[in-house]
Amino acid sequence: MKTSSKIRGLRNNLLLIVMALLVSCCHQEREISMEFLLNEMIDRDVVSRFPEKDFRLRQESSYNRASKTPEDTVGWFANKDYNRKEDDHNFIRIEEHNGDKEWVLMDHQSPGAIVRTWMPYLNPRDPSTTNIIKIYLDGATEPVVEGNMLGLLNGTGLFPFPFAHKSLRSSVSFFPIPYAESCKITVTELPFFYQFTFREYTEGTAIKTFTMEDFNQATALVKEVGKTLLSPQNITTGKILELKQTLIRGDEKTVALPEGTSAVRTLSLKLGSYEDDIVTRAVVLKMEFDGKESVWCPVEDFFGSGIGLNPFQGWYRTVADDGVMSSRWVMPYQESGKISVINLGDQPVEVELKAVVGDYDWEEKSLYFHAAWRGQYPVLTRPFSDWNYVTIKGRGVYVGDALTIWNPVRRWWGEGDEKIWVDGEDFPSIFGTGTEDYYGYSWGGMSNDFYEHPFHAQPTSAIYNMHNRKTEAEFATRNTQNYSTETRTRSLDVMPFGSSMQLDMEVWSWTECDMEYGVGVYWYGDATTTSNRTPNPTGVLNLMTATKEIIN
């Protein structure tokens, strides 16, 4: 009996130990760490669900502090989004450490993670600076990371490419820096423009604070994630559905998706021969999931190409040299779905559509993919105004957009700041410093140069090249005349919202003129989530007419 009791006791103790280990392992799996976020960065299924660890995206930037309320039409559009003199105060405060000044740019007192940083060159032709940036975590008196303000964050320093990269005349970093309690960022000289975008988690969220020891031990993971970001692969396994048709004016062709819980994992489209580039505006993608239409968007805006086929490669979308446009957004549904292609133009268009549908685990936090469009011509640049991309009601996650504009003059058009309200805020939690900064570059008034990155791109405009009849000498000077496309998609910097989201972009050109705006917006939402963007064939046709007049 005694022996049996001892055995039972040992078994019980062993069971308790195993249970404790399991709980510990589960806790560690749920803990947010640098490694956790790196893996999340390349998990496309994650953005199709409301975050398991609830957070809201926040931003500290050098926006003009005179901007306080839309009712103050002067201050709201104030454009001094930088610091050039000691008495400029577009930052938090100045501190003194060991007799030296440090300018505080961010001071977040809550669990969080830095997920995007942006800083421009002080001189558009000179990428050098002596300013040192310092990142203090969890109240530490010594920075966990410090280095040259630009070099640290441009892919040549601590954080490797493509997590950090040299954009057009700026440094951008997406490398995740989590912290359990607080984060303070300072610089040792007067700051210029800046943006620090971060996640604010709910109190009590388990977070493992970034350390250099963890960073050095994660070399293999960092290399693997970076390689994956630079070589995105279309899913090829699953149920393959194809549509090959010639669409005349007004035609709509549809392919039904397999019944049952699944997800579209790759969607590709190729247009056959056509006579002009605006066919990418004339052809519209429409999608319905579980009986609700959630996608209605011209293909140029859905794939981020802009007018014509302008090749670039991103994490979620690729426009290839052979004309194949691919999307890797995960688009789940529970019971049924269908994809349609519509031709709103006068010319017949050959379309080749291919969808790869695979398994998906639908759960309570799963969301439906949405893509919508807005276009307008003319858009007046005076008086200054906010141009609404989209307003969404309900629960969801905002994941990206693609803006195509026509600028009739040589002078810079994109001084406007993004202003993003989440869940009924009185003041936007995201208040930026310029349209080009939102899209990951700077000194936008210099050119329409091509650039690409997994999460940002400015594809070269075919119409710009064909119709902007300028001399080489004029190209070498400031000139953003004609068409350009800017696109941004989000991974760690997705924007969850519980009840609403509104994204406005200032229309702020240095010249009084009439511009053309067209934007595709992408988000995930519940079945009951709604937006102010609805199918607008008339708007597409009007913009096509305006574009024909402009380029001819």
ZIPERA-V391326 format. One record per backbone hydrogen bond with DSSP energy under -0.5 kcal/mol. NH is the residue of the N-H (numbers start at 1). CO is the residue of the C=O. Records with the same first field share a line. If there is no record, write none. Layout:
# ZIPERA-V391326
NH: CO + CO
This chain:
# ZIPERA-V391326
5: 1
6: 2
7: 3
8: 4
9: 5
10: 6
11: 7
12: 8
13: 9
14: 10
15: 11
16: 12
17: 13
18: 14
19: 15
20: 16
21: 17
22: 18
23: 19
24: 20
25: 21
26: 22
27: 23
28: 24
29: 25
30: 26
31: 27
32: 206
33: 31
37: 33
38: 34
39: 35
40: 36
41: 37
42: 38 + 39
43: 40
44: 42
46: 43
47: 43
48: 45
49: 46
50: 365
54: 52
56: 200
58: 198
59: 429
60: 196
62: 194
67: 64
68: 66
72: 69
73: 71
76: 72
77: 74
78: 75
81: 79
82: 80
88: 85
91: 89
92: 104
93: 104
95: 102
97: 100
100: 97
102: 95
103: 187
104: 93 + 102
105: 103 + 185
106: 185
108: 183
109: 107
110: 108
112: 179
113: 199
114: 177
115: 197
116: 197
117: 173
118: 195
119: 171
121: 169
123: 126
126: 123
133: 147
134: 186
135: 145
136: 134 + 184
138: 182
140: 137
144: 135
145: 135
147: 133
149: 131
152: 148
153: 150
154: 151
157: 151
159: 152
160: 158
161: 155
163: 160
164: 160
165: 153 + 172
167: 165 + 170
169: 167
170: 167
171: 119
172: 165
173: 117
174: 163
177: 114
179: 112
183: 108
184: 136
185: 106
186: 134
187: 103
188: 132
195: 118
196: 60
197: 116
198: 58
199: 113
200: 56
201: 111 + 199
202: 54
205: 202
207: 205
208: 32
209: 207
210: 178
215: 211
216: 212
217: 213
218: 214 + 215
219: 216
222: 218
223: 219
224: 220
225: 221
226: 222
227: 223
228: 224
229: 225
230: 226
231: 227
232: 229
239: 357
240: 238
241: 239 + 355
243: 353
245: 243 + 351
247: 245 + 349
248: 246
250: 343
251: 248
253: 341
255: 339
257: 337
260: 335
262: 333
263: 358
264: 331
265: 263 + 356
266: 356
267: 327
268: 354
269: 325
270: 352
272: 350
279: 276
280: 277
281: 278
282: 278
283: 279
284: 282 + 342
285: 297
286: 340
287: 295
288: 338
289: 292
290: 336
292: 289
294: 287
295: 287
296: 371
297: 285
299: 283
300: 280
301: 298
302: 298
303: 299
305: 300
306: 300
308: 277
310: 308
311: 309
312: 319
314: 317
315: 454
318: 326
319: 312
320: 318 + 324
323: 320
325: 269 + 323
326: 318 + 324
327: 267
328: 316
331: 264 + 329
332: 330
333: 262
338: 288
339: 255
340: 286
341: 253
342: 284
343: 251
344: 282 + 342
349: 247
351: 245
352: 270
353: 243
354: 268
355: 241
356: 266
357: 239 + 355
358: 263
362: 360
366: 363
367: 48
368: 525
370: 523
371: 294
372: 521
374: 519
376: 517
378: 515
379: 515
380: 378
381: 513
385: 507
387: 385 + 505
388: 386
389: 503
390: 503
392: 501
393: 530
394: 499
396: 497
397: 524
398: 495
399: 522
400: 522
401: 488
402: 520
403: 486
404: 518
405: 484
406: 516
407: 482
408: 406
415: 508
419: 504
420: 430
421: 419 + 502
423: 500
425: 422
429: 420
430: 420
431: 429
432: 418
435: 414
436: 414
438: 434
439: 435
440: 437
441: 436
442: 168
446: 443
447: 444
451: 458
453: 456
457: 487
458: 451
462: 307 + 460
463: 307
465: 461
466: 462
467: 463
468: 464
469: 467
470: 468
475: 471
476: 472
477: 474
479: 446
480: 410
482: 407
484: 405
485: 459
486: 403
487: 457
488: 401
489: 455
490: 399
494: 491
495: 398
496: 494
497: 396
501: 392
502: 421
503: 390
504: 419 + 502
505: 387
506: 417
507: 385
508: 413 + 506
510: 412
513: 511
515: 379 + 513
516: 406
517: 376
518: 404
519: 374
520: 402
521: 372
522: 400
523: 370
524: 397
525: 368
526: 395
529: 526
530: 393
532: 391
534: 532
540: 536
541: 537
542: 538
543: 539
544: 540
545: 541
546: 542
547: 543
548: 544
549: 545
550: 546
551: 547
552: 548
